[in-house]
């Protein structure tokens, strides 16, 4: 038996969950490693989670459990809309967010903006089980560029806007995407019955207020209806939070029987995690999290940004 007070032998991917907490996975081959103009990009083979995308030292998704994160990110918003046709994705370089969106037969057009071309190319080559050909779908329109700038300039409006960018690290490319100013831009580009959904950070008791509650509060200042939900993602070492909003006054969450009928009608049949009953569970937040959300007063702005460690 190994000594619990010493680190096991071998090569390990070590990730800081907080400055005082690490998660480690024994690793195999490093498939891709490059410092781009925006971030440090690594794709490696993990002994437990399989192929993993890591940006600036933070796991973004893994072969073993990415479906949990991506289904939770995409389908609550997609099923809340009665006819989602035109979808915008900020980030999502693995192509897995687009993969989930494209499962809905109502979708006619997906515009995906990722700022880092090297991430997208590496994921296309090394993470085929993530994207499963989504980049080749004729409904897919991949653009390399800045999502905020695109939304400011375009005249196009969207039914769903999905924000799938890395955490707001100070030197990373994504922190402006979490500001109130960005959500104001999003609101102008949403149809009146549209939805925004944002990955908003970990929700574990010890660090839910580092990011999640602040993002949720910021979004609530711009959208009439908002709701928060979370799911446990093993590779992240925590439950992970999402915030959904709409300018329409929509009441979250949808009745589970109605949700299941929508998935069936749209021929969304190959989900591994999400369905009506699961949706009820996602939105059933624990008391500590509801309390922290009620207490939160901070708002993220360009002059008062939020950075996580």
C-alpha positions as CSV (number, residue, x, y, z in Angstrom):
1,X,0.0,0.0,0.0
2,X,1.3,3.4,-0.9
3,X,2.2,6.0,1.8
4,X,-0.7,8.4,2.1
5,X,1.7,11.2,3.1
6,X,3.8,11.0,0.0
7,X,3.1,11.4,-3.7
8,X,2.9,8.2,-5.8
9,X,5.5,7.5,-8.4
10,X,4.9,8.1,-12.0
11,X,3.9,11.0,-14.3
12,X,0.9,12.9,-13.1
13,X,-1.3,15.8,-14.3
14,X,-1.6,18.0,-11.2
15,X,-4.3,20.7,-11.2
16,X,-5.1,23.2,-8.5
17,X,-8.8,23.2,-7.7
18,X,-8.0,26.0,-5.2
19,X,-4.6,27.4,-4.0
20,X,-4.8,24.8,-1.2
21,X,-6.4,21.9,-3.0
22,X,-5.1,19.8,-5.9
23,X,-6.5,17.0,-8.0
24,X,-4.1,14.6,-9.7
25,X,-4.5,12.1,-12.4
26,X,-1.8,9.7,-13.6
27,X,-1.1,10.5,-17.2
28,X,0.2,8.9,-20.4
29,X,1.2,10.6,-23.6
30,X,1.0,14.3,-24.1
31,X,-0.7,14.5,-27.5
32,X,-0.5,18.3,-28.0
33,X,1.2,21.1,-26.2
34,X,1.5,24.7,-27.4
35,X,1.5,28.2,-26.1
36,X,-0.7,30.2,-28.3
37,X,-1.1,34.0,-28.3
38,X,-4.0,33.5,-25.8
39,X,-3.2,30.6,-23.5
40,X,-1.3,27.4,-22.8
41,X,-2.9,24.5,-24.5
42,X,-2.4,20.8,-23.6
43,X,-4.2,17.7,-24.7
44,X,-3.1,14.6,-22.9
45,X,-4.0,11.0,-22.2
46,X,-5.3,10.5,-18.7
47,X,-5.3,7.1,-17.0
48,X,-8.8,7.8,-15.5
49,X,-10.5,10.3,-17.7
50,X,-9.0,9.6,-21.1
51,X,-8.1,12.3,-23.5
52,X,-8.4,15.7,-21.8
53,X,-8.2,19.3,-23.0
54,X,-6.4,21.6,-20.5
55,X,-6.1,25.4,-20.9
56,X,-3.9,27.4,-18.7
57,X,-3.6,24.4,-16.3
58,X,-7.4,24.0,-16.0
59,X,-9.3,21.0,-17.3
60,X,-11.9,22.0,-19.8
61,X,-13.3,18.6,-20.7
62,X,-12.3,14.9,-20.7
63,X,-13.2,12.0,-22.8
64,X,-14.8,10.1,-19.9
65,X,-17.3,12.6,-18.6
66,X,-17.5,15.6,-21.0
67,X,-21.1,14.5,-21.8
68,X,-22.2,15.5,-18.3
69,X,-20.9,19.1,-18.7
70,X,-22.0,19.6,-22.3
71,X,-25.5,18.1,-21.9
72,X,-26.1,20.2,-18.9
73,X,-24.8,23.3,-20.6
74,X,-26.9,22.9,-23.8
75,X,-30.2,21.1,-23.3
76,X,-32.0,23.1,-20.5
77,X,-31.8,26.2,-22.8
78,X,-32.6,24.3,-26.0
79,X,-35.7,22.6,-24.6
80,X,-36.9,25.9,-22.9
81,X,-37.3,27.4,-26.4
82,X,-40.2,26.3,-28.4
83,X,-38.4,26.4,-31.8
84,X,-34.6,27.1,-31.5
85,X,-33.3,27.6,-35.0
86,X,-30.4,30.1,-34.9
87,X,-27.8,29.4,-32.2
88,X,-24.7,31.3,-31.2
89,X,-21.8,29.6,-29.3
90,X,-19.0,31.6,-27.7
91,X,-16.0,29.3,-27.2
92,X,-16.7,25.6,-27.3
93,X,-13.5,24.8,-29.2
94,X,-13.8,21.0,-28.7
95,X,-17.0,21.0,-30.9
96,X,-18.9,19.2,-28.2
97,X,-21.3,22.0,-27.4
98,X,-22.1,22.3,-31.1
99,X,-22.5,18.5,-31.2
100,X,-25.3,18.7,-28.5
101,X,-27.0,21.7,-30.2
102,X,-27.1,20.0,-33.5
103,X,-29.0,17.0,-32.1
104,X,-32.1,19.2,-32.1
105,X,-33.8,18.9,-35.5
106,X,-35.2,22.4,-35.3
107,X,-31.7,23.9,-35.6
108,X,-31.0,25.5,-39.0
109,X,-27.8,27.5,-38.2
110,X,-25.0,27.4,-35.6
111,X,-22.5,30.3,-35.4
112,X,-19.5,29.3,-33.3
113,X,-16.9,31.9,-32.3
114,X,-13.7,30.8,-30.8
115,X,-10.8,33.2,-30.4
116,X,-8.0,30.5,-30.5
117,X,-7.6,28.8,-33.8
118,X,-5.0,26.5,-32.4
119,X,-7.4,25.1,-29.8
120,X,-10.0,24.3,-32.4
121,X,-7.5,22.7,-34.8
122,X,-6.0,20.6,-32.0
123,X,-9.4,19.4,-30.9
124,X,-10.4,18.6,-34.4
125,X,-7.4,16.3,-34.7
126,X,-7.0,14.8,-31.2
127,X,-10.6,14.9,-29.7
128,X,-12.8,13.2,-32.4
129,X,-15.0,11.6,-29.7
130,X,-15.8,15.1,-28.4
131,X,-16.9,16.7,-31.6
132,X,-18.1,13.6,-33.5
133,X,-18.1,15.4,-36.8
134,X,-20.0,18.5,-35.7
135,X,-17.5,20.8,-37.5
136,X,-18.5,19.1,-40.8
137,X,-22.3,19.6,-40.3
138,X,-23.6,21.9,-43.0
139,X,-25.5,23.9,-40.4
140,X,-22.2,24.7,-38.6
141,X,-20.5,28.1,-39.3
142,X,-17.2,28.2,-37.4
143,X,-15.6,31.7,-37.1
144,X,-12.2,32.3,-35.5
145,X,-12.5,35.6,-33.7
146,X,-13.6,37.6,-30.6
147,X,-17.2,36.7,-29.6
148,X,-17.9,40.1,-28.1
149,X,-16.7,42.0,-31.1
150,X,-18.8,39.8,-33.4
151,X,-22.0,40.2,-31.4
152,X,-21.4,44.0,-31.3
153,X,-21.0,44.2,-35.1
154,X,-23.5,41.6,-36.4
155,X,-27.1,42.4,-37.3
156,X,-28.1,38.8,-36.8
157,X,-30.3,37.8,-33.9
158,X,-30.3,34.4,-32.1
159,X,-32.7,32.1,-30.3
160,X,-30.0,30.7,-28.0
161,X,-26.7,32.2,-27.0
162,X,-24.4,29.7,-25.2
163,X,-21.3,30.9,-23.4
164,X,-18.8,28.1,-23.2
165,X,-15.5,29.8,-22.4
166,X,-12.8,29.1,-19.8
167,X,-12.9,30.5,-16.4
168,X,-12.0,34.3,-16.0
169,X,-8.3,34.0,-15.5
170,X,-6.5,37.4,-15.4
171,X,-4.1,36.6,-18.2
172,X,-6.6,34.4,-20.1
173,X,-8.8,35.3,-23.1
174,X,-12.2,35.0,-21.4
175,X,-12.6,37.4,-18.5
176,X,-14.4,40.1,-20.5
177,X,-17.0,37.5,-21.5
178,X,-18.2,37.5,-17.8
179,X,-18.9,41.2,-17.5
180,X,-22.2,43.0,-17.4
181,X,-21.2,45.0,-20.5
182,X,-20.9,41.7,-22.4
183,X,-24.3,40.5,-21.2
184,X,-25.8,43.8,-22.4
185,X,-24.4,43.1,-25.9
186,X,-25.9,39.6,-25.7
187,X,-29.3,40.9,-24.7
188,X,-29.4,43.1,-27.9
189,X,-28.7,40.0,-30.1
190,X,-31.2,37.7,-28.5
191,X,-34.7,37.3,-29.9
192,X,-37.4,38.4,-27.5
193,X,-38.1,34.8,-26.5
194,X,-34.5,33.8,-26.5
195,X,-32.2,32.4,-23.9
196,X,-28.6,32.9,-22.7
197,X,-26.8,30.1,-20.8
198,X,-23.4,30.5,-19.2
199,X,-21.0,28.1,-17.5
200,X,-20.5,30.0,-14.3
201,X,-18.0,28.0,-12.2
202,X,-17.8,25.6,-9.3
203,X,-20.6,25.4,-6.8
204,X,-18.9,23.3,-4.0
205,X,-19.5,24.8,-0.5
206,X,-16.0,26.0,0.0
207,X,-15.6,28.0,-3.2
208,X,-19.1,28.7,-4.7
209,X,-18.7,32.4,-4.0
210,X,-15.4,32.6,-5.9
211,X,-17.1,32.8,-9.3
212,X,-20.6,31.2,-9.5
213,X,-22.6,33.5,-7.3
214,X,-21.0,36.6,-8.8
215,X,-21.7,35.5,-12.4
216,X,-25.3,34.6,-11.5
217,X,-25.9,37.9,-9.8
218,X,-24.4,39.9,-12.8
219,X,-26.6,38.1,-15.3
220,X,-29.7,38.7,-13.1
221,X,-29.2,42.4,-13.5
222,X,-29.7,42.2,-17.3
223,X,-32.4,39.5,-17.8
224,X,-35.9,39.5,-16.5
225,X,-35.9,35.7,-15.8
226,X,-32.8,33.8,-14.6
227,X,-32.3,30.5,-12.9
228,X,-29.2,28.6,-11.7
229,X,-28.5,24.9,-11.7
230,X,-25.5,22.6,-11.3
231,X,-24.2,19.1,-11.9
232,X,-21.3,17.1,-10.6
233,X,-18.5,16.7,-13.1
234,X,-15.8,14.3,-11.7
235,X,-13.0,15.6,-13.8
236,X,-13.6,19.1,-12.4
237,X,-13.4,17.9,-8.8
238,X,-16.6,19.7,-7.9
239,X,-20.2,20.3,-8.8
240,X,-20.3,22.8,-11.7
241,X,-22.8,25.7,-12.1
242,X,-24.7,27.2,-14.9
243,X,-26.8,30.3,-15.2
244,X,-29.7,30.6,-17.7
245,X,-31.5,33.8,-18.5
246,X,-34.2,35.2,-20.8
247,X,-35.7,38.6,-21.5
248,X,-39.1,37.0,-21.8
249,X,-40.2,36.4,-18.2
250,X,-39.9,32.6,-18.7
251,X,-40.5,30.4,-15.6
252,X,-37.8,27.8,-14.9
253,X,-37.6,24.9,-14.9
254,X,-39.9,23.2,-17.4
255,X,-42.2,20.4,-16.4
256,X,-40.3,17.2,-16.7
257,X,-43.0,15.4,-18.8
258,X,-43.2,18.2,-21.2
259,X,-39.4,18.3,-21.5
260,X,-39.2,14.6,-22.3
261,X,-41.9,15.1,-25.0
262,X,-39.8,17.9,-26.6
263,X,-36.7,15.7,-26.7
264,X,-38.7,12.9,-28.3
265,X,-40.3,15.2,-30.9
266,X,-36.9,16.6,-31.9
267,X,-35.5,13.2,-32.1
268,X,-32.9,13.8,-29.4
269,X,-32.4,10.2,-28.4
270,X,-28.7,9.5,-27.6
271,X,-28.3,11.5,-24.4
272,X,-26.3,9.9,-21.6
273,X,-27.3,12.2,-18.7
274,X,-30.1,14.7,-19.4
275,X,-33.8,14.1,-19.4
276,X,-36.9,15.5,-17.7
277,X,-36.3,14.0,-14.2
278,X,-32.6,14.8,-14.3
279,X,-33.5,18.4,-15.2
280,X,-35.6,18.7,-12.0
281,X,-32.5,17.5,-10.1
282,X,-30.2,20.0,-11.7
283,X,-32.3,22.9,-10.7
284,X,-32.8,21.6,-7.1
285,X,-30.0,23.6,-5.5
286,X,-28.9,22.9,-1.9
287,X,-29.7,25.3,0.9
288,X,-26.2,26.6,1.2
289,X,-26.0,27.6,-2.4
290,X,-29.4,29.3,-2.4
291,X,-28.4,31.2,0.7
292,X,-25.1,32.4,-1.0
293,X,-27.0,33.4,-4.1
294,X,-29.4,35.5,-2.0
295,X,-26.5,37.2,-0.2
296,X,-24.5,38.0,-3.3
297,X,-24.2,41.7,-4.3
298,X,-21.1,41.9,-6.5
299,X,-21.5,42.7,-10.1
300,X,-18.7,42.0,-12.7
301,X,-17.9,44.9,-14.9
302,X,-15.0,45.9,-17.2
303,X,-13.9,48.3,-14.5
304,X,-14.4,45.7,-11.7
305,X,-13.5,42.4,-13.3
306,X,-13.6,39.0,-11.7
307,X,-10.5,36.8,-11.8
308,X,-10.2,33.3,-10.5
309,X,-7.0,31.5,-9.4
